[in-house]
Amino acid sequence: MKIVLLENLKKLGNIGEIINVKRGYARNFLIPQKKALFASDKNIKEVEKIKTDLNKKDQEKKKLAKEIAEKLKNKSYEIKKLVTENNELYGSVKPSEISKIIKENENVEISSSIIQPITEIKSIGDFKVLLSLHSEIEVIIKIKVKPEELVK
């Protein structure tokens, strides 16, 4: 299915590009999320007209992402979890927990969908987590998982 992009999307393309994607990806994700439009002649002309506005919005998003990246660069966060005798976690550390920790410590709202742990966090130790703040801006933070003290 041919679509016109309304955003710069990593691994797909830039604003105004006409690309071919699978029908389900376009219908279920790109079009409902307002990241793309069906590539009709009318929509292509419309996107060409508003391309400068879309670029301005993208630049604003990029600027905000840079500010957040500077704030979070090389930061380390500590999470305490219950562990088994052999230092494995009950469950794992989820992106939503990482998002909550960042919100509490830095007062920065980060969607859990942009948080990508490099390896699954299922044990005690230090882990690197990639934050994709913008199609061109990524930052890596460290998560230190420590055992939670049991209250007796």
Rosetta constraint file for C-alpha pairs under 8 A:
AtomPair CA 1 CA 20 HARMONIC 5.37 0.50
AtomPair CA 1 CA 21 HARMONIC 5.45 0.50
AtomPair CA 1 CA 22 HARMONIC 5.90 0.50
AtomPair CA 1 CA 23 HARMONIC 5.30 0.50
AtomPair CA 1 CA 26 HARMONIC 7.38 0.50
AtomPair CA 1 CA 38 HARMONIC 7.99 0.50
AtomPair CA 2 CA 18 HARMONIC 6.57 0.50
AtomPair CA 2 CA 19 HARMONIC 5.58 0.50
AtomPair CA 2 CA 20 HARMONIC 4.46 0.50
AtomPair CA 2 CA 21 HARMONIC 6.47 0.50
AtomPair CA 2 CA 38 HARMONIC 6.49 0.50
AtomPair CA 2 CA 39 HARMONIC 5.43 0.50
AtomPair CA 3 CA 18 HARMONIC 5.54 0.50
AtomPair CA 3 CA 19 HARMONIC 5.59 0.50
AtomPair CA 3 CA 20 HARMONIC 6.36 0.50
AtomPair CA 3 CA 21 HARMONIC 7.40 0.50
AtomPair CA 3 CA 26 HARMONIC 7.48 0.50
AtomPair CA 3 CA 36 HARMONIC 6.25 0.50
AtomPair CA 3 CA 37 HARMONIC 5.52 0.50
AtomPair CA 3 CA 38 HARMONIC 4.57 0.50
AtomPair CA 3 CA 39 HARMONIC 4.39 0.50
AtomPair CA 4 CA 15 HARMONIC 7.77 0.50
AtomPair CA 4 CA 16 HARMONIC 5.74 0.50
AtomPair CA 4 CA 17 HARMONIC 5.62 0.50
AtomPair CA 4 CA 18 HARMONIC 4.53 0.50
AtomPair CA 4 CA 19 HARMONIC 6.53 0.50
AtomPair CA 4 CA 36 HARMONIC 5.41 0.50
AtomPair CA 4 CA 37 HARMONIC 5.24 0.50
AtomPair CA 4 CA 38 HARMONIC 6.29 0.50
AtomPair CA 4 CA 39 HARMONIC 5.30 0.50
AtomPair CA 4 CA 43 HARMONIC 7.65 0.50
AtomPair CA 4 CA 44 HARMONIC 6.66 0.50
AtomPair CA 4 CA 47 HARMONIC 7.63 0.50
AtomPair CA 5 CA 13 HARMONIC 7.36 0.50
AtomPair CA 5 CA 14 HARMONIC 6.64 0.50
AtomPair CA 5 CA 15 HARMONIC 5.12 0.50
AtomPair CA 5 CA 16 HARMONIC 5.23 0.50
AtomPair CA 5 CA 17 HARMONIC 5.63 0.50
AtomPair CA 5 CA 18 HARMONIC 6.61 0.50
AtomPair CA 5 CA 19 HARMONIC 7.69 0.50
AtomPair CA 5 CA 35 HARMONIC 6.10 0.50
AtomPair CA 5 CA 36 HARMONIC 4.33 0.50
AtomPair CA 5 CA 37 HARMONIC 6.61 0.50
AtomPair CA 6 CA 14 HARMONIC 7.91 0.50
AtomPair CA 6 CA 15 HARMONIC 5.09 0.50
AtomPair CA 6 CA 16 HARMONIC 6.24 0.50
AtomPair CA 6 CA 34 HARMONIC 7.19 0.50
AtomPair CA 6 CA 35 HARMONIC 5.04 0.50
AtomPair CA 6 CA 36 HARMONIC 4.94 0.50
AtomPair CA 6 CA 37 HARMONIC 7.28 0.50
AtomPair CA 6 CA 47 HARMONIC 7.38 0.50
AtomPair CA 6 CA 54 HARMONIC 6.90 0.50
AtomPair CA 7 CA 14 HARMONIC 6.33 0.50
AtomPair CA 7 CA 15 HARMONIC 4.92 0.50
AtomPair CA 7 CA 16 HARMONIC 7.97 0.50
AtomPair CA 7 CA 35 HARMONIC 5.56 0.50
AtomPair CA 7 CA 36 HARMONIC 7.27 0.50
AtomPair CA 7 CA 54 HARMONIC 7.24 0.50
AtomPair CA 7 CA 58 HARMONIC 7.05 0.50
AtomPair CA 8 CA 12 HARMONIC 7.90 0.50
AtomPair CA 8 CA 13 HARMONIC 5.95 0.50
AtomPair CA 8 CA 14 HARMONIC 4.16 0.50
AtomPair CA 8 CA 15 HARMONIC 5.23 0.50
AtomPair CA 8 CA 58 HARMONIC 7.46 0.50
AtomPair CA 8 CA 135 HARMONIC 6.55 0.50
AtomPair CA 9 CA 13 HARMONIC 5.50 0.50
AtomPair CA 9 CA 14 HARMONIC 6.24 0.50
AtomPair CA 9 CA 135 HARMONIC 5.69 0.50
AtomPair CA 10 CA 135 HARMONIC 4.91 0.50
AtomPair CA 10 CA 136 HARMONIC 7.41 0.50
AtomPair CA 12 CA 19 HARMONIC 7.84 0.50
AtomPair CA 13 CA 17 HARMONIC 6.47 0.50
AtomPair CA 13 CA 19 HARMONIC 7.74 0.50
AtomPair CA 15 CA 51 HARMONIC 7.03 0.50
AtomPair CA 15 CA 54 HARMONIC 7.35 0.50
AtomPair CA 15 CA 55 HARMONIC 7.29 0.50
AtomPair CA 16 CA 44 HARMONIC 7.67 0.50
AtomPair CA 16 CA 47 HARMONIC 6.13 0.50
AtomPair CA 16 CA 48 HARMONIC 6.63 0.50
AtomPair CA 16 CA 51 HARMONIC 6.66 0.50
AtomPair CA 18 CA 39 HARMONIC 6.94 0.50
AtomPair CA 21 CA 25 HARMONIC 6.79 0.50
AtomPair CA 21 CA 26 HARMONIC 6.56 0.50
AtomPair CA 22 CA 26 HARMONIC 6.41 0.50
AtomPair CA 23 CA 27 HARMONIC 6.07 0.50
AtomPair CA 24 CA 28 HARMONIC 5.56 0.50
AtomPair CA 24 CA 29 HARMONIC 7.72 0.50
AtomPair CA 25 CA 29 HARMONIC 5.45 0.50
AtomPair CA 25 CA 30 HARMONIC 6.46 0.50
AtomPair CA 26 CA 30 HARMONIC 4.82 0.50
AtomPair CA 26 CA 31 HARMONIC 5.71 0.50
AtomPair CA 26 CA 36 HARMONIC 7.70 0.50
AtomPair CA 27 CA 31 HARMONIC 5.70 0.50
AtomPair CA 27 CA 32 HARMONIC 6.94 0.50
AtomPair CA 28 CA 32 HARMONIC 6.45 0.50
AtomPair CA 29 CA 33 HARMONIC 5.88 0.50
AtomPair CA 30 CA 34 HARMONIC 6.23 0.50
AtomPair CA 30 CA 35 HARMONIC 5.00 0.50
AtomPair CA 30 CA 36 HARMONIC 5.36 0.50
AtomPair CA 30 CA 37 HARMONIC 7.83 0.50
AtomPair CA 31 CA 35 HARMONIC 5.93 0.50
AtomPair CA 31 CA 36 HARMONIC 5.04 0.50
AtomPair CA 31 CA 37 HARMONIC 5.70 0.50
AtomPair CA 31 CA 38 HARMONIC 7.56 0.50
AtomPair CA 37 CA 43 HARMONIC 6.83 0.50
AtomPair CA 38 CA 43 HARMONIC 7.01 0.50
AtomPair CA 39 CA 43 HARMONIC 6.03 0.50
AtomPair CA 39 CA 44 HARMONIC 6.07 0.50
AtomPair CA 40 CA 44 HARMONIC 6.16 0.50
AtomPair CA 41 CA 45 HARMONIC 6.31 0.50
AtomPair CA 42 CA 46 HARMONIC 6.18 0.50
AtomPair CA 43 CA 47 HARMONIC 6.07 0.50
AtomPair CA 44 CA 48 HARMONIC 6.27 0.50
AtomPair CA 45 CA 49 HARMONIC 6.36 0.50
AtomPair CA 46 CA 50 HARMONIC 6.40 0.50
AtomPair CA 47 CA 51 HARMONIC 5.58 0.50
AtomPair CA 50 CA 54 HARMONIC 6.23 0.50
AtomPair CA 51 CA 55 HARMONIC 6.08 0.50
AtomPair CA 52 CA 56 HARMONIC 6.20 0.50
AtomPair CA 53 CA 57 HARMONIC 6.27 0.50
AtomPair CA 54 CA 58 HARMONIC 6.12 0.50
AtomPair CA 55 CA 59 HARMONIC 6.10 0.50
AtomPair CA 56 CA 60 HARMONIC 6.26 0.50
AtomPair CA 57 CA 61 HARMONIC 6.24 0.50
AtomPair CA 58 CA 62 HARMONIC 6.07 0.50
AtomPair CA 59 CA 63 HARMONIC 6.08 0.50
AtomPair CA 60 CA 64 HARMONIC 6.22 0.50
AtomPair CA 61 CA 65 HARMONIC 6.06 0.50
AtomPair CA 61 CA 134 HARMONIC 7.38 0.50
AtomPair CA 62 CA 66 HARMONIC 6.14 0.50
AtomPair CA 62 CA 134 HARMONIC 6.19 0.50
AtomPair CA 62 CA 136 HARMONIC 7.81 0.50
AtomPair CA 62 CA 137 HARMONIC 7.50 0.50
AtomPair CA 63 CA 67 HARMONIC 6.37 0.50
AtomPair CA 64 CA 68 HARMONIC 6.32 0.50
AtomPair CA 65 CA 69 HARMONIC 5.99 0.50
AtomPair CA 65 CA 133 HARMONIC 5.43 0.50
AtomPair CA 65 CA 134 HARMONIC 6.17 0.50
AtomPair CA 65 CA 137 HARMONIC 6.83 0.50
AtomPair CA 66 CA 70 HARMONIC 6.15 0.50
AtomPair CA 66 CA 137 HARMONIC 6.91 0.50
AtomPair CA 67 CA 71 HARMONIC 6.31 0.50
AtomPair CA 68 CA 72 HARMONIC 6.17 0.50
AtomPair CA 68 CA 108 HARMONIC 7.53 0.50
AtomPair CA 69 CA 73 HARMONIC 5.64 0.50
AtomPair CA 69 CA 133 HARMONIC 7.52 0.50
AtomPair CA 69 CA 137 HARMONIC 7.64 0.50
AtomPair CA 69 CA 138 HARMONIC 7.26 0.50
AtomPair CA 69 CA 139 HARMONIC 5.83 0.50
AtomPair CA 72 CA 139 HARMONIC 7.40 0.50
AtomPair CA 72 CA 141 HARMONIC 6.92 0.50
AtomPair CA 73 CA 139 HARMONIC 6.19 0.50
AtomPair CA 73 CA 140 HARMONIC 6.71 0.50
AtomPair CA 73 CA 141 HARMONIC 6.58 0.50
AtomPair CA 74 CA 140 HARMONIC 6.86 0.50
AtomPair CA 74 CA 141 HARMONIC 5.70 0.50
AtomPair CA 74 CA 142 HARMONIC 7.28 0.50
AtomPair CA 75 CA 141 HARMONIC 5.44 0.50
AtomPair CA 75 CA 142 HARMONIC 6.34 0.50
AtomPair CA 76 CA 141 HARMONIC 6.00 0.50
AtomPair CA 76 CA 142 HARMONIC 4.55 0.50
AtomPair CA 76 CA 143 HARMONIC 5.76 0.50
AtomPair CA 76 CA 144 HARMONIC 7.10 0.50
AtomPair CA 77 CA 101 HARMONIC 7.39 0.50
AtomPair CA 77 CA 102 HARMONIC 7.83 0.50
AtomPair CA 77 CA 141 HARMONIC 7.89 0.50
AtomPair CA 77 CA 142 HARMONIC 6.26 0.50
AtomPair CA 77 CA 143 HARMONIC 4.95 0.50
AtomPair CA 77 CA 144 HARMONIC 6.02 0.50
AtomPair CA 78 CA 143 HARMONIC 5.84 0.50
AtomPair CA 78 CA 144 HARMONIC 4.69 0.50
AtomPair CA 78 CA 145 HARMONIC 5.96 0.50
AtomPair CA 78 CA 146 HARMONIC 7.14 0.50
AtomPair CA 79 CA 101 HARMONIC 7.91 0.50
AtomPair CA 79 CA 143 HARMONIC 7.08 0.50
AtomPair CA 79 CA 144 HARMONIC 6.15 0.50
AtomPair CA 79 CA 145 HARMONIC 4.97 0.50
AtomPair CA 79 CA 146 HARMONIC 6.22 0.50
AtomPair CA 80 CA 145 HARMONIC 5.84 0.50
AtomPair CA 80 CA 146 HARMONIC 4.88 0.50
AtomPair CA 80 CA 147 HARMONIC 5.45 0.50
AtomPair CA 80 CA 148 HARMONIC 4.92 0.50
AtomPair CA 81 CA 89 HARMONIC 6.74 0.50
AtomPair CA 81 CA 90 HARMONIC 7.77 0.50
AtomPair CA 81 CA 145 HARMONIC 7.05 0.50
AtomPair CA 81 CA 146 HARMONIC 6.48 0.50
AtomPair CA 81 CA 147 HARMONIC 5.35 0.50
AtomPair CA 81 CA 148 HARMONIC 5.02 0.50
AtomPair CA 82 CA 89 HARMONIC 6.11 0.50
AtomPair CA 82 CA 90 HARMONIC 6.21 0.50
AtomPair CA 82 CA 147 HARMONIC 5.83 0.50
AtomPair CA 82 CA 148 HARMONIC 5.23 0.50
AtomPair CA 82 CA 149 HARMONIC 7.81 0.50
AtomPair CA 83 CA 87 HARMONIC 5.48 0.50
AtomPair CA 83 CA 88 HARMONIC 5.38 0.50
AtomPair CA 83 CA 89 HARMONIC 4.45 0.50
AtomPair CA 83 CA 90 HARMONIC 5.83 0.50
AtomPair CA 83 CA 123 HARMONIC 7.86 0.50
AtomPair CA 83 CA 124 HARMONIC 8.00 0.50
AtomPair CA 83 CA 147 HARMONIC 5.97 0.50
AtomPair CA 83 CA 148 HARMONIC 7.37 0.50
AtomPair CA 84 CA 88 HARMONIC 5.40 0.50
AtomPair CA 84 CA 89 HARMONIC 6.30 0.50
AtomPair CA 84 CA 90 HARMONIC 6.94 0.50
AtomPair CA 87 CA 123 HARMONIC 6.14 0.50
AtomPair CA 87 CA 124 HARMONIC 6.05 0.50
AtomPair CA 87 CA 147 HARMONIC 7.85 0.50
AtomPair CA 88 CA 122 HARMONIC 6.20 0.50
AtomPair CA 88 CA 123 HARMONIC 4.36 0.50
AtomPair CA 88 CA 124 HARMONIC 6.50 0.50
AtomPair CA 89 CA 122 HARMONIC 5.37 0.50
AtomPair CA 89 CA 123 HARMONIC 5.10 0.50
AtomPair CA 89 CA 124 HARMONIC 7.10 0.50
AtomPair CA 90 CA 122 HARMONIC 7.83 0.50
AtomPair CA 91 CA 122 HARMONIC 6.64 0.50
AtomPair CA 92 CA 120 HARMONIC 7.49 0.50
AtomPair CA 92 CA 121 HARMONIC 5.56 0.50
AtomPair CA 92 CA 122 HARMONIC 4.60 0.50
AtomPair CA 92 CA 123 HARMONIC 7.59 0.50
AtomPair CA 93 CA 97 HARMONIC 6.54 0.50
AtomPair CA 93 CA 98 HARMONIC 7.47 0.50
AtomPair CA 93 CA 120 HARMONIC 7.96 0.50
AtomPair CA 93 CA 121 HARMONIC 5.49 0.50
AtomPair CA 93 CA 122 HARMONIC 6.74 0.50
AtomPair CA 94 CA 98 HARMONIC 6.65 0.50
AtomPair CA 94 CA 121 HARMONIC 7.91 0.50
AtomPair CA 95 CA 99 HARMONIC 6.10 0.50
AtomPair CA 95 CA 112 HARMONIC 5.10 0.50
AtomPair CA 95 CA 113 HARMONIC 7.46 0.50
AtomPair CA 95 CA 115 HARMONIC 5.70 0.50
AtomPair CA 95 CA 116 HARMONIC 7.19 0.50
AtomPair CA 95 CA 117 HARMONIC 7.62 0.50
AtomPair CA 96 CA 100 HARMONIC 6.21 0.50
AtomPair CA 96 CA 111 HARMONIC 7.89 0.50
AtomPair CA 96 CA 112 HARMONIC 5.07 0.50
AtomPair CA 97 CA 101 HARMONIC 6.27 0.50
AtomPair CA 98 CA 102 HARMONIC 6.28 0.50
AtomPair CA 98 CA 112 HARMONIC 7.69 0.50
AtomPair CA 98 CA 115 HARMONIC 7.88 0.50
AtomPair CA 99 CA 103 HARMONIC 6.19 0.50
AtomPair CA 99 CA 109 HARMONIC 7.39 0.50
AtomPair CA 99 CA 110 HARMONIC 5.71 0.50
AtomPair CA 99 CA 111 HARMONIC 6.65 0.50
AtomPair CA 99 CA 112 HARMONIC 5.77 0.50
AtomPair CA 99 CA 115 HARMONIC 7.70 0.50
AtomPair CA 100 CA 104 HARMONIC 6.20 0.50
AtomPair CA 101 CA 105 HARMONIC 6.13 0.50
AtomPair CA 102 CA 106 HARMONIC 5.53 0.50
AtomPair CA 102 CA 107 HARMONIC 6.83 0.50
AtomPair CA 102 CA 108 HARMONIC 6.42 0.50
AtomPair CA 102 CA 109 HARMONIC 7.56 0.50
AtomPair CA 102 CA 110 HARMONIC 7.57 0.50
AtomPair CA 103 CA 107 HARMONIC 4.49 0.50
AtomPair CA 103 CA 108 HARMONIC 4.97 0.50
AtomPair CA 103 CA 109 HARMONIC 5.57 0.50
AtomPair CA 103 CA 110 HARMONIC 7.31 0.50
AtomPair CA 110 CA 114 HARMONIC 7.54 0.50
AtomPair CA 111 CA 115 HARMONIC 7.31 0.50
AtomPair CA 114 CA 131 HARMONIC 5.63 0.50
AtomPair CA 114 CA 132 HARMONIC 5.22 0.50
AtomPair CA 114 CA 133 HARMONIC 6.65 0.50
AtomPair CA 115 CA 129 HARMONIC 6.97 0.50
AtomPair CA 115 CA 130 HARMONIC 6.09 0.50
AtomPair CA 115 CA 131 HARMONIC 4.82 0.50
AtomPair CA 115 CA 132 HARMONIC 6.77 0.50
AtomPair CA 116 CA 129 HARMONIC 5.81 0.50
AtomPair CA 116 CA 130 HARMONIC 5.07 0.50
AtomPair CA 116 CA 131 HARMONIC 6.18 0.50
AtomPair CA 116 CA 132 HARMONIC 7.80 0.50
AtomPair CA 117 CA 121 HARMONIC 7.36 0.50
AtomPair CA 117 CA 127 HARMONIC 7.72 0.50
AtomPair CA 117 CA 128 HARMONIC 6.46 0.50
AtomPair CA 117 CA 129 HARMONIC 4.22 0.50
AtomPair CA 117 CA 130 HARMONIC 5.95 0.50
AtomPair CA 118 CA 127 HARMONIC 7.66 0.50
AtomPair CA 118 CA 128 HARMONIC 5.99 0.50
AtomPair CA 118 CA 129 HARMONIC 5.51 0.50
AtomPair CA 118 CA 130 HARMONIC 6.54 0.50
AtomPair CA 119 CA 127 HARMONIC 7.35 0.50
AtomPair CA 119 CA 128 HARMONIC 7.62 0.50
AtomPair CA 121 CA 127 HARMONIC 7.00 0.50
AtomPair CA 123 CA 145 HARMONIC 7.36 0.50
AtomPair CA 124 CA 144 HARMONIC 7.61 0.50
AtomPair CA 124 CA 145 HARMONIC 4.96 0.50
AtomPair CA 124 CA 146 HARMONIC 5.66 0.50
AtomPair CA 124 CA 147 HARMONIC 6.90 0.50
AtomPair CA 125 CA 144 HARMONIC 5.71 0.50
AtomPair CA 125 CA 145 HARMONIC 5.24 0.50
AtomPair CA 125 CA 146 HARMONIC 6.83 0.50
AtomPair CA 126 CA 142 HARMONIC 6.69 0.50
AtomPair CA 126 CA 143 HARMONIC 5.70 0.50
AtomPair CA 126 CA 144 HARMONIC 4.47 0.50
AtomPair CA 126 CA 145 HARMONIC 6.32 0.50
AtomPair CA 127 CA 142 HARMONIC 5.62 0.50
AtomPair CA 127 CA 143 HARMONIC 5.15 0.50
AtomPair CA 127 CA 144 HARMONIC 6.39 0.50
AtomPair CA 127 CA 145 HARMONIC 7.94 0.50
AtomPair CA 128 CA 140 HARMONIC 6.47 0.50
AtomPair CA 128 CA 141 HARMONIC 5.83 0.50
AtomPair CA 128 CA 142 HARMONIC 4.66 0.50
AtomPair CA 128 CA 143 HARMONIC 6.28 0.50
AtomPair CA 129 CA 140 HARMONIC 5.52 0.50
AtomPair CA 129 CA 141 HARMONIC 5.36 0.50
AtomPair CA 129 CA 142 HARMONIC 6.10 0.50
AtomPair CA 129 CA 143 HARMONIC 7.12 0.50
AtomPair CA 130 CA 138 HARMONIC 6.82 0.50
AtomPair CA 130 CA 139 HARMONIC 5.89 0.50
AtomPair CA 130 CA 140 HARMONIC 4.58 0.50
AtomPair CA 130 CA 141 HARMONIC 6.62 0.50
AtomPair CA 131 CA 138 HARMONIC 5.53 0.50
AtomPair CA 131 CA 139 HARMONIC 5.28 0.50
AtomPair CA 131 CA 140 HARMONIC 6.14 0.50
AtomPair CA 131 CA 141 HARMONIC 7.69 0.50
AtomPair CA 132 CA 137 HARMONIC 6.31 0.50
AtomPair CA 132 CA 138 HARMONIC 4.53 0.50
AtomPair CA 132 CA 139 HARMONIC 6.78 0.50
AtomPair CA 133 CA 137 HARMONIC 5.65 0.50
AtomPair CA 133 CA 138 HARMONIC 5.66 0.50
AtomPair CA 133 CA 139 HARMONIC 7.54 0.50
AtomPair CA 134 CA 138 HARMONIC 6.83 0.50
